[in-house]
Amino acid sequence: MDKAKKLLTSHEELVIFQLAFDTAMTIFEISKKFPQEEKYALTDQIRRSSRSVCANLAEAWRKRRYKSAFIAKLSDSESEAAETQVWIKFAVKCSYINVEQGRELYKTYNQVLKGLVNMINNPTQWTFEK
């Protein structure tokens, strides 16, 4: 059995899950200050996509018995991370967050994406499928 499979018992132990979760919470706090007119647009979208990165990663973890299902959910998580980066850019352009804060958030999602792509490219390290 692979070392990663033996050591990790939950998706919550994955560094990229922790990073994505913490960043989603940061986005939640920051987005509380977005204008009311953005409530059903940018605010909801950036919160939804940032949380969805974590939710899809959790689903992927539970689907490790099936390599293709595992990869599909990781791909969904990857897409949500990229979408979150787009919303971050909109938040910066609309001056809801400052450029430096936007860069830091964007950079963090680049780290999340790198981790997700690594898992997608090396699924047998994580899956149990024979």
Backbone as a chain_set.jsonl record, in Angstrom:
{"seq": "MDKAKKLLTSHEELVIFQLAFDTAMTIFEISKKFPQEEKYALTDQIRRSSRSVCANLAEAWRKRRYKSAFIAKLSDSESEAAETQVWIKFAVKCSYINVEQGRELYKTYNQVLKGLVNMINNPTQWTFEK", "coords": {"N": [[0.847, -1.184, 0.0], [0.474, 2.234, -0.743], [2.383, 4.879, 0.728], [1.071, 7.397, 1.184], [-1.59, 6.595, 1.223], [-1.683, 5.039, 3.519], [-1.056, 6.799, 5.604], [-2.855, 9.007, 5.58], [-6.119, 9.575, 6.687], [-8.34, 11.006, 6.19], [-9.872, 13.473, 4.075], [-9.539, 15.941, 5.154], [-7.007, 16.0, 6.149], [-5.37, 16.507, 4.056], [-3.047, 18.73, 2.743], [-3.65, 20.533, 0.684], [-6.42, 20.636, 0.887], [-6.737, 21.842, 3.412], [-5.513, 24.314, 2.902], [-7.191, 25.308, 0.861], [-9.625, 25.398, 2.27], [-9.078, 27.218, 4.383], [-8.555, 29.483, 2.858], [-10.985, 29.847, 1.573], [-12.496, 30.566, 3.784], [-11.243, 32.978, 4.409], [-11.95, 34.433, 2.135], [-14.71, 34.487, 2.557], [-14.854, 36.154, 4.836], [-13.712, 38.537, 3.819], [-15.518, 39.1, 1.778], [-17.758, 39.914, 3.12], [-17.667, 42.6, 3.235], [-18.24, 43.466, 0.73], [-20.193, 45.422, -1.586], [-23.751, 45.783, -1.061], [-25.234, 45.568, -3.413], [-23.891, 43.622, -4.791], [-24.595, 41.267, -3.644], [-26.122, 39.054, -4.709], [-24.61, 38.44, -6.844], [-21.436, 38.806, -7.423], [-20.596, 38.362, -4.704], [-22.043, 36.041, -3.793], [-21.181, 34.255, -5.786], [-18.335, 34.09, -5.576], [-18.077, 33.107, -3.003], [-19.451, 30.667, -3.237], [-17.955, 29.262, -5.256], [-15.403, 29.123, -4.054], [-15.91, 27.597, -1.783], [-16.794, 25.318, -2.99], [-14.523, 24.187, -4.076], [-13.391, 22.869, -1.904], [-15.512, 21.151, -1.172], [-15.779, 19.493, -3.442], [-13.282, 18.293, -3.418], [-13.449, 16.837, -1.058], [-15.479, 15.059, -1.819], [-14.124, 13.729, -3.891], [-12.166, 12.41, -2.425], [-13.688, 10.489, -1.097], [-14.357, 8.911, -3.197], [-12.271, 7.331, -3.946], [-12.094, 4.657, -4.53], [-12.634, 4.3, -7.139], [-10.936, 5.109, -9.847], [-11.558, 6.767, -12.131], [-13.832, 8.201, -11.247], [-12.749, 9.489, -9.057], [-10.812, 11.135, -10.299], [-12.546, 12.695, -11.853], [-14.004, 14.18, -9.904], [-11.896, 15.561, -8.732], [-11.187, 17.073, -10.912], [-13.451, 18.686, -11.107], [-13.096, 20.141, -8.752], [-10.735, 21.46, -9.414], [-11.661, 23.079, -11.515], [-13.414, 24.75, -10.106], [-11.604, 26.086, -8.467], [-10.165, 27.546, -10.357], [-12.259, 29.123, -11.304], [-12.777, 30.61, -9.013], [-10.485, 32.154, -8.954], [-11.016, 33.858, -11.094], [-13.184, 35.326, -10.062], [-11.862, 36.6, -8.001], [-10.209, 38.3, -9.449], [-12.181, 39.968, -10.568], [-13.148, 41.138, -8.198], [-10.927, 42.63, -7.413], [-10.661, 44.372, -9.636], [-13.037, 45.78, -9.388], [-12.488, 47.178, -7.181], [-13.103, 46.13, -4.651], [-11.482, 44.581, -3.163], [-8.052, 45.072, -2.279], [-5.179, 45.318, -4.484], [-2.879, 43.913, -3.613], [-3.923, 42.101, -1.732], [-5.586, 40.67, -3.435], [-3.652, 39.533, -5.13], [-2.347, 37.817, -3.333], [-4.424, 36.029, -2.637], [-4.96, 34.951, -5.168], [-2.508, 33.765, -5.733], [-2.458, 31.813, -3.748], [-4.538, 30.163, -4.643], [-3.29, 29.269, -6.95], [-1.427, 27.545, -5.815], [-3.164, 25.646, -4.717], [-4.321, 24.697, -7.083], [-2.048, 23.573, -8.281], [-1.545, 21.434, -6.539], [-3.92, 19.949, -6.885], [-3.773, 19.294, -9.622], [-1.502, 17.718, -9.55], [-2.479, 15.534, -8.07], [-4.44, 14.658, -9.861], [-2.873, 13.902, -12.015], [-1.471, 11.815, -10.936], [-3.112, 9.573, -10.003], [-3.077, 6.918, -9.026], [-1.549, 6.932, -6.778], [-3.28, 7.655, -4.867], [-5.681, 6.243, -5.127], [-7.677, 3.2, -4.73], [-8.415, 1.398, -6.562], [-8.179, -1.627, -8.383]], "CA": [[0.0, 0.0, 0.0], [1.237, 3.472, -0.85], [2.604, 5.622, 1.97], [0.021, 8.406, 1.346], [-2.835, 5.909, 1.562], [-1.572, 4.559, 4.892], [-0.953, 7.878, 6.573], [-4.005, 9.904, 5.59], [-7.391, 8.901, 6.922], [-9.43, 11.924, 5.864], [-9.555, 14.572, 3.156], [-9.174, 17.106, 5.96], [-5.577, 15.933, 6.416], [-4.658, 16.948, 2.86], [-2.571, 20.117, 2.838], [-4.388, 21.399, -0.247], [-7.763, 20.854, 1.445], [-6.595, 22.831, 4.481], [-5.222, 25.593, 2.263], [-8.414, 25.744, 0.179], [-10.626, 25.711, 3.285], [-8.683, 28.461, 5.044], [-8.693, 30.581, 1.899], [-12.437, 30.068, 1.406], [-12.939, 31.323, 4.952], [-10.73, 34.343, 4.228], [-12.822, 35.048, 1.133], [-15.989, 34.757, 3.219], [-14.702, 37.345, 5.684], [-13.482, 39.694, 2.951], [-16.723, 39.381, 0.98], [-18.763, 40.564, 3.966], [-17.56, 44.037, 3.007], [-18.64, 43.803, -0.648], [-21.44, 46.197, -1.603], [-25.02, 45.05, -1.037], [-25.661, 45.307, -4.789], [-23.186, 42.425, -5.271], [-25.008, 40.128, -2.831], [-26.546, 37.901, -5.519], [-23.713, 38.319, -7.998], [-20.057, 38.492, -7.072], [-20.461, 37.823, -3.346], [-22.491, 34.646, -3.785], [-20.379, 33.444, -6.708], [-16.991, 33.832, -5.053], [-18.239, 32.224, -1.845], [-19.852, 29.344, -3.715], [-16.858, 28.568, -5.938], [-14.3, 28.833, -3.121], [-16.356, 26.482, -0.936], [-16.941, 24.145, -3.841], [-13.196, 23.568, -4.203], [-13.278, 21.971, -0.751], [-16.559, 20.124, -1.23], [-15.431, 18.535, -4.487], [-12.112, 17.548, -2.965], [-13.971, 15.865, -0.09], [-16.162, 14.021, -2.606], [-13.093, 12.953, -4.587], [-11.524, 11.545, -1.436], [-14.589, 9.37, -0.819], [-14.508, 8.119, -4.43], [-10.957, 6.795, -4.285], [-12.199, 3.274, -5.006], [-12.832, 4.328, -8.586], [-9.996, 6.106, -10.363], [-12.186, 7.752, -13.02], [-14.696, 9.065, -10.431], [-11.814, 10.294, -8.266], [-10.262, 12.164, -11.192], [-13.641, 13.597, -12.252], [-14.29, 15.111, -8.808], [-10.737, 16.451, -8.623], [-11.306, 18.005, -12.033], [-14.468, 19.664, -10.693], [-12.446, 20.997, -7.767], [-9.8, 22.293, -10.179], [-12.46, 24.085, -12.228], [-13.921, 25.713, -9.122], [-10.471, 26.914, -8.037], [-9.908, 28.5, -11.446], [-13.372, 30.078, -11.295], [-12.56, 31.509, -7.874], [-9.467, 33.121, -9.379], [-11.693, 34.857, -11.935], [-13.953, 36.216, -9.18], [-10.874, 37.423, -7.296], [-9.821, 39.37, -10.38], [-13.295, 40.92, -10.62], [-13.189, 41.866, -6.93], [-9.841, 43.618, -7.468], [-11.006, 45.391, -10.654], [-14.142, 46.593, -8.869], [-11.94, 47.826, -5.974], [-13.677, 45.578, -3.427], [-10.295, 44.174, -2.414], [-6.882, 45.758, -2.842], [-4.382, 44.535, -5.426], [-2.001, 42.991, -2.879], [-4.775, 41.036, -1.191], [-5.981, 39.873, -4.592], [-2.487, 38.742, -5.555], [-2.121, 36.748, -2.348], [-5.486, 35.029, -2.813], [-4.737, 34.314, -6.474], [-1.319, 32.929, -5.572], [-2.864, 30.656, -2.948], [-5.278, 29.248, -5.518], [-2.3, 28.614, -7.823], [-0.894, 26.426, -5.031], [-4.232, 24.639, -4.669], [-4.398, 24.109, -8.427], [-0.865, 22.728, -8.473], [-1.782, 20.208, -5.786], [-4.995, 19.189, -7.532], [-3.246, 18.745, -10.881], [-0.603, 16.625, -9.171], [-3.318, 14.386, -7.719], [-5.088, 14.196, -11.094], [-1.847, 13.261, -12.846], [-0.932, 10.646, -10.225], [-4.24, 9.052, -9.233], [-2.825, 5.631, -8.373], [-0.958, 7.222, -5.468], [-4.377, 7.952, -3.957], [-6.852, 5.382, -5.307], [-7.628, 1.8, -4.313], [-8.89, 0.579, -7.665], [-7.204, -2.643, -8.825]], "C": [[0.89, 1.245, 0.0], [1.279, 4.208, 0.486], [1.488, 6.643, 2.228], [-1.291, 7.763, 1.764], [-2.832, 5.46, 3.021], [-1.683, 5.702, 5.898], [-2.191, 8.755, 6.685], [-5.298, 9.117, 5.769], [-8.588, 9.754, 6.517], [-8.94, 12.984, 4.868], [-9.09, 15.805, 3.921], [-7.69, 17.128, 6.319], [-4.741, 16.375, 5.214], [-4.284, 18.416, 2.993], [-3.362, 21.018, 1.89], [-5.824, 21.613, 0.209], [-7.699, 21.944, 2.506], [-6.364, 24.23, 3.914], [-6.475, 26.157, 1.592], [-9.486, 26.155, 1.188], [-10.316, 27.046, 3.965], [-8.871, 29.662, 4.118], [-10.162, 30.876, 1.62], [-12.985, 30.858, 2.59], [-12.444, 32.775, 4.903], [-11.61, 35.088, 3.237], [-14.184, 35.381, 1.733], [-15.909, 36.04, 4.049], [-14.539, 38.606, 4.842], [-14.772, 40.097, 2.239], [-17.859, 39.973, 1.805], [-18.793, 42.076, 3.729], [-17.908, 44.446, 1.577], [-19.956, 44.575, -0.6], [-22.684, 45.301, -1.65], [-25.493, 44.689, -2.448], [-24.99, 44.073, -5.396], [-23.633, 41.143, -4.564], [-25.352, 38.892, -3.663], [-25.695, 37.714, -6.771], [-22.34, 37.895, -7.487], [-19.921, 37.836, -5.696], [-20.861, 36.351, -3.295], [-21.6, 33.763, -4.644], [-19.011, 33.103, -6.133], [-17.054, 32.939, -3.819], [-18.547, 30.802, -2.289], [-18.68, 28.6, -4.338], [-15.721, 28.23, -4.982], [-14.662, 27.669, -2.198], [-16.441, 25.185, -1.73], [-15.614, 23.448, -4.109], [-13.06, 22.506, -3.111], [-14.282, 20.823, -0.831], [-16.24, 19.069, -2.282], [-14.203, 17.708, -4.122], [-12.53, 16.484, -1.943], [-14.686, 14.719, -0.818], [-15.155, 13.137, -3.328], [-12.461, 11.954, -3.621], [-12.386, 10.302, -1.167], [-14.797, 8.466, -2.038], [-13.198, 7.48, -4.86], [-10.986, 5.337, -4.738], [-12.246, 3.195, -6.524], [-12.012, 5.462, -9.187], [-10.681, 7.166, -11.215], [-13.107, 8.7, -12.247], [-13.844, 10.01, -9.582], [-11.276, 11.454, -9.102], [-11.336, 13.173, -11.59], [-13.946, 14.618, -11.159], [-13.112, 16.06, -8.572], [-10.763, 17.495, -9.729], [-12.351, 19.079, -11.731], [-13.87, 20.652, -9.686], [-11.482, 21.97, -8.442], [-10.541, 23.417, -10.9], [-12.972, 25.162, -11.28], [-12.806, 26.629, -8.613], [-10.151, 27.965, -9.098], [-11.015, 29.55, -11.513], [-13.192, 31.084, -10.157], [-11.51, 32.559, -8.221], [-10.083, 34.22, -10.255], [-12.457, 35.841, -11.059], [-13.018, 37.114, -8.369], [-10.448, 38.585, -8.183], [-10.927, 40.422, -10.511], [-13.347, 41.764, -9.347], [-12.1, 42.935, -6.876], [-10.205, 44.733, -8.44], [-12.119, 46.309, -10.194], [-13.745, 47.336, -7.589], [-12.625, 47.379, -4.688], [-12.582, 44.999, -2.539], [-9.083, 44.842, -3.066], [-6.041, 44.776, -3.669], [-3.518, 43.502, -4.693], [-2.782, 41.816, -2.299], [-5.226, 40.097, -2.312], [-4.852, 38.986, -5.077], [-2.233, 37.57, -4.622], [-3.167, 35.64, -2.485], [-5.272, 34.242, -4.099], [-3.571, 33.334, -6.391], [-1.646, 31.666, -4.769], [-3.641, 29.658, -3.799], [-4.37, 28.611, -6.564], [-1.681, 27.414, -7.109], [-1.916, 25.289, -4.949], [-4.328, 23.929, -6.01], [-3.227, 23.175, -8.691], [-1.048, 21.39, -7.755], [-2.852, 19.335, -6.412], [-4.513, 18.542, -8.823], [-2.291, 17.591, -10.595], [-1.398, 15.367, -8.816], [-3.987, 13.794, -8.953], [-4.095, 13.417, -11.952], [-1.255, 12.0, -12.219], [-2.016, 9.968, -9.388], [-3.95, 7.747, -8.488], [-2.155, 5.794, -7.01], [-2.065, 7.352, -4.42], [-5.528, 6.938, -4.004], [-6.586, 3.947, -4.886], [-8.042, 0.857, -5.419], [-7.784, -0.39, -8.117], [-6.983, -2.588, -10.309]], "O": [[1.926, 1.286, 0.665], [0.329, 4.161, 1.268], [1.004, 6.753, 3.354], [-2.027, 8.328, 2.573], [-3.868, 5.498, 3.685], [-2.341, 5.564, 6.93], [-2.537, 9.198, 7.78], [-5.535, 8.121, 5.085], [-9.721, 9.273, 6.504], [-7.76, 13.334, 4.831], [-8.334, 16.62, 3.392], [-7.172, 18.16, 6.747], [-3.536, 16.593, 5.343], [-5.13, 19.247, 3.323], [-3.708, 22.143, 2.251], [-6.396, 22.671, -0.054], [-8.514, 22.866, 2.502], [-6.946, 25.206, 4.386], [-6.784, 27.34, 1.736], [-10.18, 27.151, 0.983], [-11.193, 27.899, 4.101], [-9.297, 30.73, 4.556], [-10.539, 32.036, 1.45], [-13.843, 31.723, 2.416], [-13.158, 33.69, 5.313], [-11.975, 36.241, 3.468], [-14.748, 36.438, 1.449], [-16.786, 36.9, 3.969], [-15.164, 39.629, 5.125], [-15.079, 41.283, 2.112], [-18.827, 40.484, 1.241], [-19.797, 42.742, 3.985], [-17.878, 45.631, 1.245], [-20.745, 44.398, 0.328], [-22.657, 44.205, -2.21], [-26.084, 43.629, -2.655], [-25.464, 43.539, -6.399], [-23.116, 40.062, -4.846], [-24.906, 37.791, -3.339], [-26.032, 36.919, -7.648], [-22.132, 36.728, -7.158], [-19.198, 36.85, -5.552], [-20.101, 35.514, -2.809], [-21.297, 32.633, -4.26], [-18.577, 31.953, -6.198], [-16.174, 32.102, -3.616], [-17.969, 29.845, -1.775], [-18.427, 27.443, -3.999], [-15.131, 27.155, -5.088], [-13.806, 26.847, -1.872], [-16.19, 24.1, -1.206], [-15.588, 22.24, -4.345], [-12.657, 21.375, -3.384], [-13.937, 19.667, -0.588], [-16.414, 17.876, -2.035], [-14.113, 16.537, -4.491], [-12.021, 15.363, -1.965], [-14.514, 13.551, -0.467], [-15.322, 11.918, -3.37], [-12.25, 10.792, -3.967], [-11.861, 9.197, -1.027], [-15.354, 7.375, -1.913], [-13.039, 7.124, -6.028], [-9.997, 4.839, -5.275], [-11.939, 2.161, -7.117], [-12.36, 6.634, -9.047], [-10.414, 8.354, -11.04], [-13.159, 9.889, -12.562], [-14.179, 11.183, -9.413], [-11.285, 12.605, -8.666], [-11.067, 14.373, -11.655], [-14.127, 15.799, -11.453], [-13.313, 17.231, -8.249], [-10.409, 18.654, -9.514], [-12.156, 20.249, -12.063], [-14.116, 21.855, -9.767], [-11.421, 23.148, -8.09], [-10.098, 24.566, -10.894], [-12.964, 26.347, -11.614], [-13.039, 27.811, -8.357], [-9.897, 29.126, -8.779], [-10.744, 30.728, -11.75], [-13.432, 32.278, -10.336], [-11.632, 33.719, -7.827], [-9.698, 35.385, -10.153], [-12.391, 37.05, -11.279], [-13.354, 38.263, -8.084], [-10.339, 39.721, -7.72], [-10.647, 41.62, -10.558], [-13.566, 42.974, -9.414], [-12.326, 44.026, -6.352], [-10.074, 45.911, -8.109], [-12.15, 47.484, -10.56], [-14.562, 48.035, -6.989], [-12.722, 48.154, -3.737], [-12.731, 44.931, -1.319], [-9.096, 45.139, -4.261], [-6.189, 43.559, -3.552], [-3.439, 42.348, -5.114], [-2.339, 40.67, -2.374], [-5.242, 38.877, -2.144], [-5.069, 37.818, -5.4], [-1.939, 36.462, -5.07], [-2.832, 34.456, -2.453], [-5.389, 33.017, -4.115], [-3.64, 32.22, -6.91], [-1.16, 30.58, -5.085], [-3.431, 28.449, -3.692], [-4.659, 27.507, -7.024], [-1.439, 26.38, -7.731], [-1.567, 24.117, -5.093], [-4.407, 22.701, -6.066], [-3.405, 22.1, -9.264], [-0.737, 20.336, -8.311], [-2.707, 18.113, -6.464], [-4.809, 17.377, -9.088], [-2.278, 16.598, -11.323], [-1.029, 14.263, -9.218], [-4.092, 12.574, -9.082], [-4.442, 12.394, -12.542], [-0.609, 11.209, -12.906], [-1.846, 9.808, -8.18], [-4.523, 7.504, -7.426], [-2.196, 4.882, -6.184], [-1.818, 7.181, -3.226], [-6.264, 6.791, -3.029], [-5.441, 3.531, -4.709], [-8.024, -0.36, -5.235], [-6.615, -0.016, -8.217], [-6.197, -3.369, -10.846]]}, "num_chains": 1, "name": "protein.A"}
